[in-house]
C-alpha cells in the first residue's frame, strides 16, 4: 500500500496503517450472487492497522487521497445506505462510518485459573492477578490500577504491575507473600487508563473480592 493513498480516520486520529500487510485486490465481484472464492473478494482494499487495533470509543471513516480515481478520473465516494445504484459526490465518503467499542476490561483472573467476579469469595491469596482488556493499552498508564483493603481503605502495595505480551493485559505480580487471608479487597482501574491512541477507560472499573483462609 502506498502511504497516504487510503487510511482510516477515527475522530481526529489518523490510524497508522501497516503498509506491507495492507493491499489492493483488483479482481472479482462482491455483488450478489457471488458466493465464496475469488469472486467474493474484490475489488477490495484491505487495510491492516499497524497497532492491530483501532482507537476506542470513536467514530471512524475512510480517508482517500484525491489521487485515487477510477478509469473515468472520478474520486471514490460512498452512496447513502450503501446503495450502489445511488449517486454520490466524488470524494465524499462521509456516508460510510462506524463506531468503535469503548476500552473495556473483559476479565480478571489469577494464576490458579480462577476468574474473579464481583463479590467473589475464597479467592486464592497467593496467586497473582491478570486483568484482560479488549485492546492494547498505553503502558505508561497502568498506574490507574490500585488495590486497597475494602474495610479501612488501607492500600495493598505488595505487587508490581507489568503489561503482558501484545499489550492487552495488566499483570499484578506479588513482591511479598500475597494478600492477607479472609480479607475483602477492592481493585479499581480508573479512567486514567488509556489505549495506544490515548483514548481512556470511559468509567472506573471496580471489583470487590474476598480471599480465602
Secondary structure, 3 states (H helix, E strand, C coil): CCCCCEEEEECCEEECECCCCCEEECCCCCCCCCCCCHHHCCCEEECCECCCCCCCCCEEEEEECCCCECCCCCECCCCHHHCCCCCCCCCCCCCCCEECCCCCEEEEEECCCCECCCCEEEECCCCCEEEEECCCECHHHHHHEEEEECCCCCECCCEEEEECCCCCEEEEEECCCCCCCCCEEEEEECCCCEECCCCECCCCEEEEEEECC
